[in-house]
């Protein structure tokens, strides 16, 4: 197993592509835990190649992949010299399914290898990768790709990933691994998927089992993870509802799902501390005072997302970061927890820029990336893949209900647009969705006098109490 390193700061894994290798590398070089997002890395890396692979970084990473023919196939399929034309659509990968074809499995392995390799390149720091339990289908081959690159930590939230520790144990031994999938349908409906690395990769190499940190929202989930997991849980990131991205839903009151967060959603940190596992606190902890508060409660440190999301090394393009920072300085930015936006059904934090509501009212309902599709089993045992953000008539034909589609937005395409890789359809570009934590207004604290941007170093210096800003 990878040696357990306990840095005071974990940089959150924000996807897709916001927590890119450049950000994770910078954070890791400072002795903290830099984390890349594992969400949709097959598509992210394929689109970077189609944009010309500026700097040749992907080519360099693929040159270090241990199985050359596999790496070359992927590169030759997607690389476009000098980049595709802006009006041209990106060449797409197939959408994830229970039984993915060989080429798609290779793309998932390679995309994750590339991102982790580049994040770890040239330093001795530790690097993690973050996955969402709600995006199950790509996870097994994705984790294999990250492990081939020597990833030190796997982090996962947005669900109860009790199967992941066993998957890490199995893949480290090159064993076939399996997982039960979330499905809807008649009573007793079930589905599972498996991945055998020896059937995809032409040889075995020594692999280390990464440490596993479960991202949790309550002491109950922490206890469940320890009790029911298929292997060792090495620690926790304890994330409250002020964090960005997907949040755990509010706790039920008398068996009924609440539609707002309340004091009942306060996490009992003392109960988590008694479990004896290392843990970090997340959700509005980007200050030296909050770092001290976390340590006083027994935490190793804090996980920070929003502050890093808008720094120079983030995967968000400079013009978008500037727009957010300008509105933060003006005090006009708005953020709310949208209980309908995400097709997962989980609450999702959305930054409301001036033109965002208008853009998303006009958005075309489409599902062509499919990472957030759910699996539905019919009475006659047919397997259907559906997403509440797809065209309504398509969803209804798959035995969906109208009330499930209202207000949903295509996070897959919108987040790809956010990092500068929007799909183009007859001149239409998918509008951007920006997610951040509740403390987004406070990112201006990292700006030095006269500066219009800040770096990951500025964030780390400030949180560690080394800032010289007056």
C-alpha positions as CSV (number, residue, x, y, z in Angstrom):
1,X,0.0,0.0,0.0
2,X,1.1,3.6,-0.7
3,X,2.7,5.2,2.3
4,X,0.1,7.4,4.1
5,X,1.0,11.1,3.9
6,X,-1.0,13.5,6.1
7,X,-0.7,17.0,4.7
8,X,-2.7,19.8,6.3
9,X,-4.3,20.8,3.0
10,X,-6.1,18.7,0.4
11,X,-6.9,20.4,-2.9
12,X,-10.5,19.4,-3.8
13,X,-11.1,17.3,-6.9
14,X,-13.4,19.5,-8.9
15,X,-14.7,18.1,-12.2
16,X,-14.8,17.8,-15.0
17,X,-11.2,19.1,-15.7
18,X,-11.3,22.0,-13.2
19,X,-8.9,20.2,-10.9
20,X,-6.5,19.5,-13.8
21,X,-3.0,18.1,-13.7
22,X,-1.4,21.6,-13.6
23,X,-3.3,22.5,-10.4
24,X,-2.7,19.2,-8.7
25,X,1.0,19.3,-9.6
26,X,1.5,22.8,-8.2
27,X,-0.2,21.9,-4.9
28,X,1.7,18.6,-4.6
29,X,5.0,20.4,-5.2
30,X,4.2,22.4,-2.1
31,X,3.9,19.3,0.0
32,X,0.1,19.2,0.1
33,X,-2.2,16.6,-1.5
34,X,-2.9,17.7,-5.1
35,X,-6.0,16.0,-6.5
36,X,-7.1,15.7,-10.1
37,X,-10.7,15.2,-11.1
38,X,-11.3,11.7,-12.5
39,X,-14.7,12.7,-14.0
40,X,-14.9,12.2,-17.8
41,X,-11.2,12.0,-18.3
42,X,-11.6,9.9,-21.4
43,X,-13.5,12.8,-23.1
44,X,-11.4,15.6,-21.5
45,X,-8.1,14.2,-22.7
46,X,-9.6,13.3,-26.2
47,X,-10.8,16.9,-26.6
48,X,-7.4,18.3,-25.5
49,X,-5.8,16.2,-28.2
50,X,-8.4,17.5,-30.8
51,X,-7.4,21.0,-29.7
52,X,-3.9,20.3,-30.7
53,X,-2.3,19.1,-27.4
54,X,-0.6,22.5,-26.7
55,X,2.8,22.0,-25.2
56,X,2.8,18.3,-26.2
57,X,2.0,17.2,-22.7
58,X,-0.4,14.4,-23.6
59,X,2.0,13.0,-26.1
60,X,4.7,13.0,-23.5
61,X,2.5,11.2,-21.0
62,X,1.4,8.7,-23.6
63,X,5.1,8.0,-24.4
64,X,5.5,6.9,-20.8
65,X,2.5,4.6,-20.8
66,X,3.9,1.1,-20.5
67,X,1.9,-0.4,-23.4
68,X,2.9,1.6,-26.5
69,X,0.5,0.2,-29.1
70,X,-2.5,1.1,-26.9
71,X,-1.2,4.6,-26.3
72,X,-0.5,5.1,-30.0
73,X,-4.0,4.0,-31.1
74,X,-5.6,6.5,-28.8
75,X,-3.3,9.4,-29.9
76,X,-3.8,8.7,-33.6
77,X,-7.5,8.5,-33.3
78,X,-7.9,11.9,-31.6
79,X,-4.9,14.1,-32.2
80,X,-5.5,17.0,-34.6
81,X,-2.4,18.9,-35.7
82,X,-2.8,22.6,-34.7
83,X,-6.2,21.9,-33.3
84,X,-9.7,21.5,-34.9
85,X,-11.6,24.5,-36.3
86,X,-13.8,26.2,-33.7
87,X,-16.9,25.5,-35.7
88,X,-16.2,21.8,-35.9
89,X,-17.6,19.3,-33.5
90,X,-15.4,17.2,-31.2
91,X,-15.1,13.6,-32.2
92,X,-17.1,11.9,-29.4
93,X,-16.5,8.7,-27.4
94,X,-19.3,6.2,-26.8
95,X,-21.4,6.8,-23.8
96,X,-20.7,4.5,-20.8
97,X,-22.6,1.3,-20.6
98,X,-22.5,-1.9,-18.5
99,X,-20.4,-3.7,-21.1
100,X,-18.2,-1.1,-22.8
101,X,-16.2,-2.0,-25.9
102,X,-12.5,-2.6,-25.8
103,X,-11.6,0.8,-27.3
104,X,-13.6,2.7,-24.8
105,X,-12.0,0.8,-21.9
106,X,-8.6,1.8,-23.3
107,X,-9.7,5.4,-23.5
108,X,-10.7,5.4,-19.9
109,X,-7.5,3.8,-18.8
110,X,-5.4,6.2,-20.9
111,X,-7.2,9.4,-19.9
112,X,-6.8,8.7,-16.2
113,X,-3.1,7.6,-16.7
114,X,-2.3,10.8,-18.6
115,X,-3.8,13.1,-15.9
116,X,-2.2,11.4,-13.0
117,X,1.2,11.0,-14.8
118,X,1.4,14.7,-15.6
119,X,0.3,15.7,-12.0
120,X,3.1,13.5,-10.6
121,X,5.8,14.3,-13.1
122,X,9.0,16.0,-11.8
123,X,8.5,16.0,-8.0
124,X,8.2,13.7,-5.0
125,X,4.8,14.9,-3.7
126,X,1.7,12.9,-3.4
127,X,-1.2,13.0,-5.9
128,X,-4.8,11.9,-5.5
129,X,-7.7,11.4,-7.9
130,X,-11.4,12.2,-7.2
131,X,-14.3,10.2,-8.5
132,X,-18.1,10.4,-8.0
133,X,-19.9,7.3,-6.8
134,X,-22.9,8.6,-8.8
135,X,-20.8,8.0,-12.0
136,X,-20.3,4.3,-11.5
137,X,-19.9,2.8,-15.0
138,X,-16.4,4.3,-15.9
139,X,-14.9,3.9,-12.4
140,X,-13.2,0.4,-12.6
141,X,-11.1,1.0,-15.7
142,X,-10.5,4.6,-14.7
143,X,-9.0,3.6,-11.4
144,X,-6.8,1.1,-13.2
145,X,-5.4,3.9,-15.4
146,X,-4.7,6.1,-12.4
147,X,-3.0,3.2,-10.6
148,X,-0.7,2.5,-13.6
149,X,0.4,6.1,-13.2
150,X,1.2,5.6,-9.5
151,X,-1.7,7.5,-7.9
152,X,-1.3,7.8,-4.2
153,X,-4.9,8.5,-3.1
154,X,-8.3,7.7,-4.4
155,X,-11.1,10.0,-3.1
156,X,-14.8,9.4,-3.7
157,X,-18.0,11.0,-2.6
158,X,-21.6,11.6,-3.9
159,X,-22.8,8.2,-2.5
160,X,-21.7,5.3,-0.4
161,X,-18.7,3.7,-2.2
162,X,-18.3,0.7,0.1
163,X,-16.9,-1.4,-2.8
164,X,-14.0,0.8,-3.6
165,X,-11.5,-0.4,-1.0
166,X,-11.9,-4.0,-2.3
167,X,-11.5,-2.8,-5.9
168,X,-8.2,-1.1,-5.0
169,X,-7.0,-4.3,-3.3
170,X,-8.0,-6.4,-6.3
171,X,-6.5,-4.2,-9.0
172,X,-3.2,-3.9,-7.2
173,X,-3.0,-7.7,-7.6
174,X,-4.3,-7.6,-11.3
175,X,-7.4,-9.4,-10.3
176,X,-10.9,-9.2,-11.9
177,X,-13.0,-6.7,-9.9
178,X,-16.8,-6.2,-9.8
179,X,-19.3,-3.8,-8.4
180,X,-23.1,-3.7,-8.0
181,X,-24.8,-0.9,-9.9
182,X,-27.6,1.4,-8.8
183,X,-30.7,0.6,-10.7
184,X,-34.4,1.4,-10.7
185,X,-37.1,-0.9,-11.8
186,X,-39.3,-3.7,-10.4
187,X,-38.6,-5.2,-7.0
188,X,-35.5,-7.4,-7.2
189,X,-34.0,-5.7,-10.3
190,X,-30.2,-5.6,-10.2
191,X,-27.2,-5.2,-12.4
192,X,-23.4,-5.3,-11.9
193,X,-20.3,-4.6,-13.9
194,X,-16.8,-6.1,-13.8
195,X,-13.4,-5.3,-15.1
196,X,-10.5,-7.7,-15.7
197,X,-7.3,-5.8,-16.3
198,X,-5.6,-8.9,-17.8
199,X,-8.2,-9.0,-20.6
200,X,-7.5,-5.3,-21.6
201,X,-3.8,-4.8,-20.9
202,X,-1.1,-7.0,-22.5
203,X,1.1,-7.5,-19.5
204,X,1.4,-7.2,-15.7
205,X,3.4,-4.6,-13.8
206,X,3.9,-4.1,-10.1
207,X,1.2,-1.9,-8.7
208,X,0.8,-0.2,-5.3
209,X,-2.7,0.0,-3.7
210,X,-3.5,3.7,-3.2
211,X,-5.0,5.0,0.0
212,X,-8.7,5.5,0.0
213,X,-10.4,8.6,1.4
214,X,-14.2,8.5,1.5
215,X,-15.9,11.9,1.2
216,X,-18.7,11.9,3.6
217,X,-21.4,14.2,5.0
218,X,-22.3,12.6,8.4
219,X,-20.9,10.5,11.2
220,X,-23.5,7.8,10.2
221,X,-22.0,7.5,6.7
222,X,-18.5,7.3,8.3
223,X,-19.5,4.4,10.5
224,X,-21.2,2.6,7.7
225,X,-18.1,2.9,5.5
226,X,-15.9,1.3,8.1
227,X,-18.4,-1.4,8.9
228,X,-19.6,-2.4,5.4
229,X,-16.6,-1.6,3.1
230,X,-14.9,-4.4,1.2
231,X,-11.5,-3.4,2.4
232,X,-9.7,-0.7,4.5
233,X,-10.9,2.9,4.4
234,X,-7.8,4.9,5.2
235,X,-9.5,8.2,6.1
236,X,-12.3,10.6,5.5
237,X,-13.0,14.0,4.0
238,X,-15.9,15.4,6.0
239,X,-17.8,17.8,3.7
240,X,-20.7,20.0,4.8
241,X,-23.4,21.4,2.6
242,X,-21.5,24.7,2.0
243,X,-19.0,23.0,-0.2
244,X,-19.2,23.3,-4.0
245,X,-20.5,20.8,-6.6
246,X,-22.8,18.1,-5.4
247,X,-23.9,18.1,-1.8
248,X,-25.5,15.3,0.1
249,X,-29.3,15.9,0.4
250,X,-30.7,17.3,3.6
251,X,-31.5,14.7,6.3
252,X,-35.1,13.4,6.3
253,X,-37.5,14.7,8.9
254,X,-39.9,12.0,10.1
255,X,-39.2,10.0,7.0
256,X,-39.8,12.8,4.6
257,X,-37.0,14.4,2.5
258,X,-36.4,18.0,3.5
259,X,-36.1,20.6,0.8
260,X,-33.6,22.8,2.7
261,X,-30.6,22.4,4.9
262,X,-31.1,23.0,8.6
263,X,-29.3,22.4,12.0
264,X,-30.2,18.7,11.6
265,X,-27.5,18.6,8.9
266,X,-24.7,19.6,11.3
267,X,-22.0,16.9,11.3
268,X,-20.9,15.5,14.6
269,X,-17.2,15.9,14.2
270,X,-16.4,14.4,17.7
271,X,-18.1,11.1,16.7
272,X,-16.0,11.0,13.5
273,X,-12.8,11.7,15.5
274,X,-13.6,8.7,17.8
275,X,-13.5,6.4,14.8
276,X,-9.7,6.7,14.9
277,X,-9.2,7.4,11.2
278,X,-7.4,10.5,9.8
279,X,-9.9,13.1,8.6
280,X,-10.1,16.5,6.9
281,X,-12.9,19.0,7.1
282,X,-14.3,20.7,4.0
283,X,-16.8,23.4,3.2
284,X,-15.8,27.1,3.9
285,X,-12.4,26.2,5.5
286,X,-10.1,28.3,3.3
287,X,-8.5,30.4,6.1
288,X,-5.8,30.0,8.8
289,X,-8.5,30.4,11.4
290,X,-10.6,27.5,10.0
291,X,-7.5,25.3,9.6
292,X,-6.8,25.8,13.3
293,X,-10.5,25.1,14.1
294,X,-10.3,21.9,12.1
295,X,-7.1,20.8,13.9
296,X,-8.6,21.7,17.3
297,X,-11.5,19.2,16.5
298,X,-9.0,16.4,15.8
299,X,-8.8,16.8,12.0
300,X,-5.5,16.5,10.1
301,X,-6.4,19.6,8.2
302,X,-8.8,20.9,5.6
303,X,-9.9,20.2,2.0
304,X,-10.1,23.4,-0.1
305,X,-12.0,23.5,-3.4
306,X,-13.4,26.9,-4.4
307,X,-10.3,28.9,-3.6
308,X,-8.3,26.7,-6.0
309,X,-11.0,26.6,-8.6
310,X,-10.4,30.3,-9.5
311,X,-6.6,30.4,-9.2
312,X,-4.2,30.6,-12.2
313,X,-3.5,26.9,-12.4
314,X,-7.2,25.9,-12.5
315,X,-8.7,24.2,-15.6
316,X,-11.2,27.1,-15.9
317,X,-10.1,29.5,-18.7
318,X,-8.7,32.8,-17.6
319,X,-11.6,34.9,-19.0
320,X,-14.1,33.0,-17.0
321,X,-12.0,33.2,-13.8
322,X,-11.7,36.9,-14.4
323,X,-15.5,37.3,-14.8
324,X,-16.1,35.5,-11.5
325,X,-13.4,37.5,-9.7
326,X,-14.7,40.8,-11.0
327,X,-18.2,40.0,-9.7
328,X,-16.7,38.8,-6.4
329,X,-14.9,42.2,-6.0
330,X,-18.1,44.0,-6.9
331,X,-20.0,41.9,-4.4
332,X,-22.6,41.1,-7.1
333,X,-22.0,37.3,-7.6
334,X,-24.8,35.0,-6.5
335,X,-24.7,31.4,-5.6
336,X,-27.3,29.0,-4.5
337,X,-28.0,25.3,-3.9
338,X,-30.1,24.1,-6.8
339,X,-32.1,21.1,-5.8
340,X,-33.2,20.4,-9.4
341,X,-30.2,21.2,-11.6
342,X,-28.4,17.9,-11.4
343,X,-29.9,14.8,-13.0
344,X,-28.4,12.8,-10.2
345,X,-31.1,14.1,-7.8
346,X,-28.4,15.4,-5.5
347,X,-28.4,19.2,-4.6
348,X,-25.8,21.1,-6.7
349,X,-24.2,24.5,-6.0
350,X,-24.5,26.9,-8.9
351,X,-22.9,30.3,-9.4
352,X,-25.3,32.6,-11.1
353,X,-23.6,35.0,-13.5
354,X,-25.7,37.7,-15.2
355,X,-26.6,35.8,-18.4
356,X,-26.7,32.3,-17.0
357,X,-30.5,31.9,-16.3
358,X,-31.3,33.1,-19.9
359,X,-28.7,30.8,-21.5
360,X,-29.9,27.7,-19.7
361,X,-33.6,28.4,-20.4
362,X,-32.6,28.3,-24.1
363,X,-30.4,25.2,-23.8
364,X,-31.1,22.2,-26.1
365,X,-32.0,19.1,-24.2
366,X,-29.4,16.5,-25.2
367,X,-27.5,13.6,-23.7
368,X,-24.5,12.7,-25.8
369,X,-21.8,12.3,-23.1
370,X,-23.9,10.2,-20.7
371,X,-21.8,10.1,-17.6
372,X,-24.8,10.9,-15.4
373,X,-27.2,8.5,-17.0
374,X,-28.9,6.1,-14.6
375,X,-29.8,2.4,-15.3
376,X,-33.4,1.4,-15.4
377,X,-34.6,-2.2,-15.7
378,X,-38.0,-2.9,-17.2
379,X,-40.5,-5.5,-16.2
380,X,-39.3,-7.7,-19.1
381,X,-35.7,-7.3,-18.0
382,X,-34.5,-4.9,-20.7
383,X,-31.7,-2.5,-19.6
384,X,-32.4,1.2,-20.4
385,X,-30.0,4.1,-19.9
386,X,-31.7,7.4,-19.1
387,X,-30.9,10.9,-18.0
388,X,-33.3,13.5,-16.6
389,X,-31.6,16.1,-18.7
390,X,-32.1,14.4,-22.0
391,X,-35.0,15.2,-24.4
392,X,-38.3,14.8,-22.4
393,X,-39.9,12.5,-24.9
394,X,-36.9,10.2,-24.8
395,X,-37.0,10.1,-21.1
396,X,-40.7,9.3,-21.0
397,X,-40.3,6.5,-23.5
398,X,-37.8,4.9,-21.0
399,X,-40.5,4.8,-18.3
400,X,-39.5,8.1,-16.7
401,X,-41.9,10.5,-15.1
402,X,-42.4,14.1,-16.1
403,X,-41.7,15.6,-12.7
404,X,-38.2,14.0,-12.8
405,X,-37.1,16.2,-15.8
406,X,-38.3,19.6,-14.6
407,X,-35.4,22.0,-14.1
408,X,-32.7,19.6,-14.9
409,X,-29.5,20.8,-16.6
410,X,-26.9,18.8,-18.6
411,X,-23.9,19.0,-16.2
412,X,-21.8,16.8,-18.4
413,X,-21.8,19.2,-21.4
414,X,-22.0,22.3,-19.3
415,X,-18.9,21.4,-17.3
416,X,-17.0,20.5,-20.4
417,X,-18.0,24.0,-21.7
418,X,-16.7,25.5,-18.4
419,X,-13.2,24.2,-19.1
420,X,-13.1,25.4,-22.6
421,X,-14.1,22.3,-24.5
422,X,-17.8,22.9,-25.5
423,X,-19.4,20.6,-28.0
424,X,-20.5,22.4,-31.1
425,X,-23.8,21.5,-32.7
426,X,-24.8,23.4,-35.9
427,X,-23.2,26.6,-34.4
428,X,-24.7,26.1,-31.0
429,X,-22.3,25.8,-28.0
430,X,-23.5,24.3,-24.8
431,X,-23.8,27.0,-22.1
432,X,-21.5,27.0,-19.1
433,X,-22.4,26.0,-15.6
434,X,-20.1,27.2,-12.8
435,X,-20.1,25.5,-9.4
436,X,-18.4,26.8,-6.3
437,X,-18.7,26.7,-2.5
438,X,-20.7,29.2,-0.5
439,X,-17.6,31.2,0.3
440,X,-16.9,32.1,-3.4
441,X,-17.2,35.8,-2.5
442,X,-14.2,35.5,-0.2
443,X,-11.8,34.4,-2.9
444,X,-10.8,38.0,-3.3
445,X,-8.8,37.7,-0.1
446,X,-6.1,35.9,-2.2
447,X,-5.6,38.9,-4.5
448,X,-2.6,41.0,-3.7
449,X,-3.0,44.7,-4.2
450,X,-3.3,45.6,-7.8
451,X,-3.5,42.0,-9.0
452,X,-6.3,40.7,-11.1
453,X,-5.5,37.0,-10.4
454,X,-3.9,34.8,-7.8
455,X,-2.0,31.5,-7.8
456,X,-2.3,28.2,-6.0
457,X,0.8,29.3,-4.0
458,X,-1.2,32.4,-2.8
459,X,-3.9,30.1,-1.5
460,X,-1.6,27.8,0.3
461,X,0.5,30.6,1.8
462,X,-2.7,32.3,3.1
463,X,-4.1,29.2,4.7
464,X,-0.8,28.3,6.3
465,X,-0.6,31.8,7.7
466,X,2.3,32.8,5.5
467,X,0.5,35.6,3.6
468,X,2.2,39.0,3.6
469,X,-1.0,40.7,2.5
470,X,-2.0,43.5,4.8
